Amino acid sequence: MRIIVIGGGVIGVTSAYWLRLAGHEVVLIEQDVEAGRGVSAGNGGQLSYAYVEPLAGPDLWTKFPSILLGLDSAVRMRPDVSVDSIRWGLAFLRHCVGKRQSESLKGLLMLAAESHRALAELLSDVPLQFDYAAGGKLILYRDAKALQSAGKLAEIKKQYGFRIEILDRARCLALDPALSRYGNPFAGGVHAPEDAAGDCAKFTRGLYERLRDEMGVETLSSTRVTHLKTMGGRVAGVELDTEEELADAVVLANGIDAPRLAATVGLRLPIEPVKGYSITAPARPEAPMVSLTDRAEKIVFAHLGGRLRAAAFADLDGWSPAVNPKRAQQLQALARHLFPMAAHWNEAEPVWAGQRPMTPSGVPLIGESGVPGLYLNAGHGGLGWTLACGAAKRLARMIE
Ligand SMILES: Cc1cc2nc3c(=O)[nH]c(=O)nc-3n(C[C@H](O)[C@H](O)[C@H](O)COP(=O)(O)OP(=O)(O)OC[C@H]3O[C@@H](n4cnc5c(N)ncnc54)[C@H](O)[C@@H]3O)c2cc1C
C-alpha cells in the first residue's frame, strides 16, 4: 500500500519506520524545515516504562479546589471555553474518579512493555546516537505514606513484568550520591532499573534521516497538510498548499494538530493541549546520573549526554504555544532550588515549552479511525517518547 504519514515528530517517524518495515510505500510529511521540532523537541527525555500513570486520577481529584484557585504549582487550568474543550474537560473529570484510572494504567503498562522491546529491536536494526542512558529511573516520594501506597502499586506493575524495587532514603543516596544535595526532603523512592532516558529530538531527527537516506521513505519537509482528501467515502490522500498527494491510507501522527485535520473529514478527536516546560543546562560533576521524578513537585530530571534537563508543569491554558514568562521563571527557580550544584544554570538554554497532545484518559488513539482509509497514532500526552515504538509497531500490525 502507499501510505502517507502526517507529522515528523517521534510518533510519525516511528510509524513510518514500522510501516516501511512491513513493506509499504511510505510518504512522511512534516510542515517544519526538519523533523523533531514539535513537542518531541524539548521533552523530559525519560523512557519511563514502569511509570505511566495518567494525569487524570483520584490524586488530581483531591487537588481540584487548589488547582481551580491557581494554588497548585504543578497543574494549571484555564482552558478555552469551546464545546470541544468542555466536552474534553467533562471526560477528563470522569477519568479522575472510580476505577477508570486503573483501567487506563493497565493499558498503558502493556503498551509501555511492548515499547521497551520495540525500541531495542529498532536500535539493533538502525543504531542511532541520541544520548541514550540506560541507568534506570527513580521516583522520589516525600513522605512514608506516599511511598507505602506506591509500594502497593509496584506489586501490580510487577505482574506486567516490570522490575521495581522500593528504596528507603539511605538506599536512594547509595544509588545516586547526587541526591545528598537535593533541595527537598524525601522519605525514599521507587526504582525502575530498566527505565532509561535519551534525547527524543536527536532520536527523531536521526531516524528521519535514515528513513530518507537508507530506507526509501519519501520525506517532504516544509510541507503542510491543509486538509484530508476524500474520494468515494474514504480518505484517499491529503491536500497541501498548492497540490495534493494521493494514497491508499493516511496516518494522522501530527500531535496537537491532529484534531484540526480530523475535523476536515467530520471526525472529532478528543485531544487537548497540555502545556509543559523544560530547561536544559550543561551538567556539573554533581549532577544526578539516574533519571529522576519528584512525585510531589511533579518535576523530572534527566542527564542527556553532558546536559541536565528539568521538565515540569501541566497547564491546560488554551491553544497558544507561547512560553508564559512567569512559568519559565518558576521552572528556573525550582530546578535551581532542587539541584543548585548539578548544572551551570546560568548557562542554560532559553526555557522551552511544548504542548502535550492529551486524551482525557491519557491513553493514545492508535489504529482505525472509523473513517475508511484514515488511521490514527495520536494523543500520546505526556508519554509519547516512552510509548512511541510500541504504538508504531501496533499501528503497523493493525494496518496489516
Ligand atoms: C514538558 C514536557 C515533558 C515531557 N516529558 C516526557 C518524557 O519524559 N517522556 C515521555 O515519554 N514523554 C514526554 N513528554 C511527551 C512527549 O514529548 C510527547 O508525547 C511526544 O513528543 C508526542 O510526539 P508527537 O510526534 O505526537 O508530536 P510532535 O512531536 O509535536 O510531532 C508532530 C509533528 O507534526 C507536524 N505537523 C503538525 N501538523 C502538521 C500538518 N498539518 N502538516 C504537516 N506536519 C504537521 C509538527 O510540525 C510536528 O513536527 C513530555 C512533554 C512535555 C511538554
The ligand as an SDF file (V2000), in Angstrom:
LIG
                    3D

 53 58  0  0  0  0  0  0  0  0999 V2000
    7.4260   19.3830   29.2830 C   0  0  0  0  0  0  0  0  0  0  0  0
    7.1970   18.0270   28.6370 C   0  0  0  0  0  0  0  0  0  0  0  0
    7.8840   16.9340   29.1290 C   0  0  0  0  0  0  0  0  0  0  0  0
    7.6720   15.6670   28.5800 C   0  0  0  0  0  0  0  0  0  0  0  0
    8.4220   14.6390   29.0400 N   0  0  0  0  0  0  0  0  0  0  0  0
    8.2510   13.4010   28.5230 C   0  0  0  0  0  0  0  0  0  0  0  0
    9.0450   12.3340   28.9840 C   0  0  0  0  0  0  0  0  0  0  0  0
    9.9210   12.4970   29.8290 O   0  0  0  0  0  0  0  0  0  0  0  0
    8.8160   11.0950   28.4660 N   0  0  0  0  0  0  0  0  0  0  0  0
    7.8320   10.8850   27.5290 C   0  0  0  0  0  0  0  0  0  0  0  0
    7.6340    9.7410   27.1460 O   0  0  0  0  0  0  0  0  0  0  0  0
    7.1190   11.8980   27.0170 N   0  0  0  0  0  0  0  0  0  0  0  0
    7.2920   13.1530   27.4970 C   0  0  0  0  0  0  0  0  0  0  0  0
    6.5500   14.1990   27.0150 N   0  0  0  0  0  0  0  0  0  0  0  0
    5.5420   13.9260   25.9860 C   0  0  0  0  0  0  0  0  0  0  0  0
    6.1370   13.7660   24.5870 C   0  0  0  0  0  0  0  0  0  0  0  0
    7.0110   14.8310   24.3070 O   0  0  0  0  0  0  0  0  0  0  0  0
    5.0060   13.7390   23.5460 C   0  0  0  0  0  0  0  0  0  0  0  0
    4.0110   12.7960   23.9080 O   0  0  0  0  0  0  0  0  0  0  0  0
    5.5330   13.3230   22.1670 C   0  0  0  0  0  0  0  0  0  0  0  0
    6.6480   14.1000   21.8050 O   0  0  0  0  0  0  0  0  0  0  0  0
    4.4250   13.4820   21.1120 C   0  0  0  0  0  0  0  0  0  0  0  0
    5.0040   13.2930   19.8410 O   0  0  0  0  0  0  0  0  0  0  0  0
    4.1930   13.5810   18.5010 P   0  0  0  0  0  0  0  0  0  0  0  0
    5.0380   13.0530   17.4110 O   0  0  0  0  0  0  0  0  0  0  0  0
    2.7970   13.1010   18.6570 O   0  0  0  0  0  0  0  0  0  0  0  0
    4.0730   15.1700   18.4500 O   0  0  0  0  0  0  0  0  0  0  0  0
    5.0930   16.2390   17.8410 P   0  0  0  0  0  0  0  0  0  0  0  0
    6.4730   15.9900   18.2980 O   0  0  0  0  0  0  0  0  0  0  0  0
    4.5210   17.5710   18.1220 O   0  0  0  0  0  0  0  0  0  0  0  0
    5.0820   15.9250   16.3010 O   0  0  0  0  0  0  0  0  0  0  0  0
    4.0130   16.3090   15.4610 C   0  0  0  0  0  0  0  0  0  0  0  0
    4.6500   16.8180   14.1840 C   0  0  0  0  0  0  0  0  0  0  0  0
    3.6300   17.0200   13.2360 O   0  0  0  0  0  0  0  0  0  0  0  0
    3.9400   18.1910   12.4980 C   0  0  0  0  0  0  0  0  0  0  0  0
    2.6830   18.6780   11.9560 N   0  0  0  0  0  0  0  0  0  0  0  0
    1.6070   19.1360   12.6490 C   0  0  0  0  0  0  0  0  0  0  0  0
    0.6160   19.4630   11.8340 N   0  0  0  0  0  0  0  0  0  0  0  0
    1.0480   19.2200   10.5750 C   0  0  0  0  0  0  0  0  0  0  0  0
    0.4590   19.3770    9.3010 C   0  0  0  0  0  0  0  0  0  0  0  0
   -0.7970   19.8370    9.1550 N   0  0  0  0  0  0  0  0  0  0  0  0
    1.1870   19.0360    8.2060 N   0  0  0  0  0  0  0  0  0  0  0  0
    2.4490   18.5630    8.3510 C   0  0  0  0  0  0  0  0  0  0  0  0
    3.0580   18.4050    9.5380 N   0  0  0  0  0  0  0  0  0  0  0  0
    2.3540   18.7170   10.6440 C   0  0  0  0  0  0  0  0  0  0  0  0
    4.5510   19.1170   13.5410 C   0  0  0  0  0  0  0  0  0  0  0  0
    5.3520   20.1280   12.9490 O   0  0  0  0  0  0  0  0  0  0  0  0
    5.3590   18.1410   14.3850 C   0  0  0  0  0  0  0  0  0  0  0  0
    6.6910   18.0190   13.9310 O   0  0  0  0  0  0  0  0  0  0  0  0
    6.7360   15.4890   27.5320 C   0  0  0  0  0  0  0  0  0  0  0  0
    6.0650   16.6020   27.0160 C   0  0  0  0  0  0  0  0  0  0  0  0
    6.2840   17.8660   27.5640 C   0  0  0  0  0  0  0  0  0  0  0  0
    5.5710   19.0420   27.0010 C   0  0  0  0  0  0  0  0  0  0  0  0
  1  2  1  0
  2  3  1  0
  2 52  2  0
  3  4  2  0
  4  5  1  0
  4 50  1  0
  5  6  2  0
  6  7  1  0
  6 13  1  0
  7  8  2  0
  7  9  1  0
  9 10  1  0
 10 11  2  0
 10 12  1  0
 12 13  2  0
 13 14  1  0
 14 15  1  0
 14 50  1  0
 15 16  1  0
 16 17  1  0
 16 18  1  0
 18 19  1  0
 18 20  1  0
 20 21  1  0
 20 22  1  0
 22 23  1  0
 23 24  1  0
 24 25  2  0
 24 26  1  0
 24 27  1  0
 27 28  1  0
 28 29  2  0
 28 30  1  0
 28 31  1  0
 31 32  1  0
 32 33  1  0
 33 34  1  0
 33 48  1  0
 34 35  1  0
 35 36  1  0
 35 46  1  0
 36 37  1  0
 36 45  1  0
 37 38  2  0
 38 39  1  0
 39 40  1  0
 39 45  2  0
 40 41  1  0
 40 42  2  0
 42 43  1  0
 43 44  2  0
 44 45  1  0
 46 47  1  0
 46 48  1  0
 48 49  1  0
 50 51  2  0
 51 52  1  0
 52 53  1  0
M  END
$$$$
